[in-house]
């Protein structure tokens, strides 16, 4: 058995992971929302739109990284749960070596791509040099990120969320501060890329130190990191399926801005991204629940407690839907007011686009939650094939619909791909994995979908409410709308009431235990 000293519980690891992820989300929101006005001030709409499209295109190059870090996290967490120290050390050591080689390939390929970006996105000669310089720095950041993710995944697999979270937050803060400083120093577009690079460098340095410290002979996880050809074949084999999944993911996400920029112009890319930014920000919080849960679920699967795994997975899926639905619906209702106050009415894509983005965002979040459960149970091949088919369908729909419908084609294509391919196939895989009968399938589906259905219906009605002319008015409106949505869900859905009561009782117990003796 694996000899450890003071190994934290999976529940504690999930809580720490979620805390770190949500703090990182807040920092990303600052950069992705509040700094946009600075970006538009120092960079301008056309060049910023070209940057948004370029980041998605350069992101395609990371297809050279098949997702070894995710496979490493799942396999290492499973080995940790089974108590296999030799296997664990080989998996982590081999995964780090593989990701280092992949990082070199990603950086080189990104550098080769950068000279063509100004021509592809019709950037003026005056701005071309700035875009290329920023893309070169972005290429370096992309390679460094590959190494960083392998290190972070190793810590998560070991259930060491404390050290992982501290470094995650420190890197985000460091990158954010450098980004702002360089903007005011006149670096222009390069300031954004430099902030990304510095963030990833902090991650690599910090997570390396934490991993070495806890894996030393007298550390909390005294394991020997080594390279194994057998483990390399295992990781590369599974990473092949992750490559398929990654291609599918890029088809479903990165294609939006790239195809919009090429077919409708980079200014339309800016409108699409900025109109959806508030909704994306609302999605980040519940999405991070899945990222925090996955290593613990994989560890529990390794332990072999199938019934407990089913119970926790069910609670997780229902909780994500109940948290996400009011947040995304509120963001959709407030979107027009926020975008108008934030970047001006000219960059707001309209109510139909907002409504469709809200629906597609919520469906994406729910299917991603199911993906986390399936991935933790080792269904890497299954999820990869499903994602690839859905991604291909979305690309086909975008090519057909973008010239005809404009920006609303993006959320329509996303929603169609999910409803036709991803959702039914994921639900079927979930049912087979846990051997659910039809009655349990229906109960789970009703519990997961009823909250979103209630909130989306109310959001359509609330979208006609008077606009908020100022930021304080928008803040007050958001509180009222969110409170109304939560109250309605609690009143109409029994599962929501049970979760709310359980949360209150747990909070009271903790307060009682932490009180004076």
N, C-alpha and C positions, 0 to 999 in steps of 0.2 A: 504494500500500500504506500501511497505518497505520504511522506513525512513532512508535515508542515507545522509551523509555529503560529498559532493565533490566526488561522485562516478565517476570513470574514464570511459570514453567511451569504447565500445567494440573494436573500432579501435586502441585506445591507448593501451589497454590491449594486443591485438594481437601483436602489434609492440614490446612492452616490452617483451612479452613472447618469441617472435622470437629472439630478441636480446640476451636474457638470454640463450635460447636453443643453438643458434649458438656459443656463447662464450663457453658454456659448451662443444660443439662439438669440438672446437679448442683444449681445454684442454684434451679431450678424445683422439683426434688424436695424441697429444704429447705423451700421455701414450701408446696408441695402436700402434704407428708407430715408433716414435723416441726413445722410451725406449726399444724397442724390442732388439736392439743391446746390451743394458745393461743386459737385461734378459738372452740372450744367453751367454753373457760373464760370468755372475755370476751363472747361473743355468744349462745351457747346453740344447741342442736340445731335447734329449729324455725326460728329466724331464719336460721341458717347454711344450712339446707336451702332456704329461700326464696331466699337469695342465690345458691346454686348454680343453682337453676332460673331465676332472673332473669338471670344472666349468659348462660345459653344462649339465653334469649328475646331479650335485647338483642343477642346475637350474630346473631340472625336479621336484625336491622336492617342489619347489615353486608352484607346481600345487595345493598344499593345500591352496594357496591363489587364490581364483577363480577370482580375479580382482575386488574386491569390491571397490577399489579406483577409478577405471575407471567408474563404475556404479555411485558411489558417485559424481564424477565430473559432469557427464551428468545430473543426477537428480537434484543436487544442483544448477547447472547453469540454468537449466530449471525453477526451483522454484524461483531463483533470478530474472529471466526475467519476470516471472508472478507476482512478487511482493508479495511473501508469506513468511514473516519473521518467523512465527512459524514453518512452514514446513521446511524452510531452516535450522533453528537451530536444529531441530530434526534430519534431514538428516545428518548434519555434526557431531553432537554429537554421534549419533548411529553408523555412519560409522567408527569413530575413535575407539570406543569400540570394534566393530567387528574385525577391523584390528589388534588391540592389541592382541586379542585372537588368531587370525590366525598367527601372528608373533611368538607366543610361540610355536605353533604346527610346523611351518616351521623350527624353530631353532632346536627343539628336533628331528624331523625326519632327518634333515641334519646331526646332530651329530651321529645318529645311522648308517648312511650310510658311514661315512668317513673311518672306519677301513677296509672296503672291497675294497677301491679304488686301492691300490697298486697291489692287485691280479688281478683285472679286467683289468688293463692296463699294466700288466707285468713289473712293476717298480722294479728295483733291491733292495735288502735288505738295501743297503747303503742309498738309496734315499727314501725308504718307509716312514721313520720317518718324513722326511721333508715334504713330500706330505700330510701326515696325519695332521701334525701341521697346515699347511697352510689351509687345508680343514676345520679344526675346527674353525679357525678364519673366514673363508668364511661363515660357517654356521651361526655364530653370525651376520655377516654383512647381510646375507640374511634376517634374522628376523628383523633386524633394518630397512632394506630397506622397508619392508612391512608397518611399522608404518610411515616412512618418506613419502612414496608415498601418503598415506591417508591425511597427513597434507598438502602436496604440492597441491594435487587435490582440497582440500577445498579452498585454496587461489586462485587457478585458477578459480574455480567456482564462487567465489566472484569478479572476474575480478581484483584481486589485484596482478598484475603481477610484480610490482616493488619489493615488499618485497620478493616475491617468487624467482625472478631472482637473487637478491643480495645474498641470502642464497645459492641458487643453485651453483653459481659461487664460493662463498667462500668455500663451501664444496669440490668442485672439486679441487681447488687450494690446500687446506689443505691436502687432500688425496694424491695428486701428490707429494707434498713436502715431506711428511712422507715416501712415497714409495721410492723415490730416496735416502733419508737419510738412511733408514734402509737397502737398498741394499748395500750401501758402508760400513755400519756398520757390514755387514756379516750375515744378517738375511736370506739371500737366498730367497727361494720361499715364505716364510712367509711375507716378506716385501710387496709383491703385495697384499696379503690378508689383511694385517694390514692397508694398505693405503685405501682399499675399506671400511673397517670397520670404520675408522676414518672419512671418507667422509660422511657416512650415519649418524654417531653420530652428526656431525655438522649440517646436514640437520634437524634431529629431534629437536635438541635444538633451532636452528634458526627459523624454521617454526612454532614451538610451541609458541615462543615469539611473532612472528608477528601476528599469529592468535588470541592469547589472547588480544593483544593490539588493534586490529581493531574491535574485537567483544565485547569489554567491553562496559558498559552502555553509556559512552560518546565517544565511538570510532566511526570510520567511518561507520561501519556496526553494529549498536547496537542490536545484536541478542543474545538470550539466548541459549547456547548449552545444549542439554538434550538428554537422551536416551528414545526412544520410541519403544515399542514392535511392533507396527504397521509398523513403518519405518524399523525396523529390518527385519520383514517378507518381506517387499517390496524389500529391498536391497539384501537379501539372495535369494529371488526368481529370481531377475534379475541376480544376481551373479552366479546362477546356469547355466544360458546360457553363461555367461562369462567364466565359468569353461570349458564348451565345447569349446569355442573359444580359451582359453588358451592351452588346450590340443592340439588343432589343430595347434596353433602357435608353440608350442614346437616340434610337429611332423615335422613341416616345417623348423625349424631353428636349434634347439638344436640337432636334430637327425644327422645332417651332421657330426659334429666332433665326436660324440659318436660312430656311426656305422662305420665311417672311421677308428677310433682308434681300434675298436674291430675286424674289418674284414681285414684291411690293415696294421695296426700298427700305433703307436703314431707318428712316424716320418712322415708318410703320412698325419696325421692330421695337423702337423705343416706346411707342404708344402701347404696343402689346405687352411688353415687359412691365412698364410702369402701371398700367391698368391692373395687371395681375399681382403686383408686388404686395399689396396689403393683404390680399387673399392668401398668397403664399406664406406671408408672415404668420397669419392666423393658423395655418396648417402646420407650421414648424413645431409648435409645442406638443400636440398629440402625436406627431410623427416621431418625436424623440423618445416617446414611451417605448415604441417598438425597438428602436436602436438600443435603448437601455435594457430591454427585456431579453433580447436575443441571446447574448452570451449565457445568461442564467438559465434560460430554457434549454440550450444545448447542453449545459452542464447537468441539468436535471435529467435529460434524456440519457446521458451517459450513466447516471446512477441507476436508471432502469425503472423508475416509478412512473409507469404509463398513466395510471389513473390520476395521479396528482398533476402530471403534465397536462392532461386533458382539462382538468378543472381550472388550472391557472391560465391555460390558453383561452378557454371560454371567457373567463373573467376579463382577460386582457382585451379580447376583441370587442366585447360589449362596452367596456370602459372607454376604449378609444373612440368608438362611435358616439358615445354620450358626451364626451369632452369635445370632440371635433365639431359635431353638428352645430351647437350654439355659437362657437367661435367663428366658424366659416360663414354661417348665415349672417352674423353680426357684421363681419367684414364686408360681405356683399352689400348689405343695406347701407353701410357707411362709406362705401367705396367712392361714390361720386363726390361726396363732401371732402373726403380726405385727399383724393387726388387733386381736386380743384385748389384746396388750400396749400397743398404740398408743392406741386410743380406747375399748376395752372390748368385751366379748363381745356386748353388746346391739346394736351397730352392725355386726356381721358377718352377711352375708347367707346363709351356709351353704355347704357343699361343692358341691352341685349348681350353684349360681350361680357359684362360683369356677371350677369346671371348664369351664363353658360360656363364661365370660368369657375364660378362657385360650385356648380354641379360636378364638373369634371375634377375639380380639386378634391372634393369630398369622396368621390368614387375612387380616385387614385389613392387617397389616404387609407381607405378601408381595404382595398386590395393589397396595398403594401403591408398592412397589419397582418393579413392572412399569409402573405409571403414570409414574414418574419417567423411565423409559427412553422410553416412548412420547411423553411431553410434550417431552423433549429433542429428539426427532426431528420435532417439529412437528405431531403428531397431536392437536391441541387439540380439533378438532371431534369426532373419534371418541371420545376419552376422555370428553368432556362428555356425549354422548348415552348412552353406556353407564352412566355414573354416575347420570344422571337416572332411567333406568329402574330401576336397583338401589335408589335412594333411595325412589322411589314404592312399590316392592314392600315395602321395609322398613316404611314408614309404615303401609301397609295391614295388614301382619302385626302390628304393634304395636297398632293399634286393635282388632284381633280378639283377640289373645292376652293382652294385659295384664290385662284384667278376669278372664280365665279361669285364667291360669297365674301371675300375679304377676310378680315381678322377673325370673324366669328367661326371661320372654318377650323381654326386651331382647337378650341374646346369641343366643337362638334366631332372632330376626328378622334380626339382623345376619349370622349364619352362612348362613341360607337365601338371603338376597339375594346374598351373595358367590358361593355355590356355583351358584346358578341363573343369575345374570346376569353379575356382574363378572368372575369368574375365567375362564370359557370365552371370553367376548368379548375380554378383554385378551390372552389367550394367542393367539387367532386373529389379532388385530391385530399382535402381536409377530412372529408367523410370517410374515405378509404383508410387514411392514416390512423384515425381514432375509432374506426369501425362503428360509425354512427348509423342508427336506423333512420327511417324516413321521419318519424315523429321528432327525434332529437334534432335532425337537420332543420326541420321547419321551425322548431322553437328557437334554435340559434339564429336562423335567418331573420325571424321576426324581431328578436331582441336586438340584433345588430342594425337592422334597417328602419325600425319604427322611429327612433329618435331623429335621424337625418330626414326622414319623410316629413315629420312634424315641423322641423325647423325650416326646411326648404319651402314648404307651403306658406308658413308665416312670413318668411323673408320676401316672397313675391308680393304679399299684401303690404308689408312695412316699407317696401322700396318706394311707395308713393307718398310717404310721409314728407313733411316740409324739410327742406335742406337746412344744414347748419352753417351760418355765415361766418363763424369764427372757430378757432381751435377749442376754446372752453365749451362752446355750444356743441361741437362735435364730440368732445369727451363726455359731456352729460348725455347726449343722445346715445352714445355707445353703451353707457351704463344702463340706461333705461331699456334699450333694445335687448341687450344681453340678459338682463334680469327677467324681462318678460319671456324670452325664449326658454331660459332655464326653468322658470316657474311653470310654464306650460308643459314642458317635457316631464317635469316631476309630477304634475297633476295627471297626465295622460298615460304615462308609462310606468308600470309597476316595477320593472327592473331598475329604473332610475331611482325610484324611492328606496329600494332595498340597498343600492350602492351608497346612496346619500346617508341613510341611517347607519349603515356599517361604518362609513367614514367618520361620522360624528362620534359613534361609540368608541372607535379606536383612538380618536383624538382625546376623548375624555379619560380613557384608561391611561394614556401616556402622560397626560397632565397630572392625573392622580398619583402615578408612580414617581413622577419627577418632583412632586411637592415635598414639603417638609415632613420628616418622620414624625 
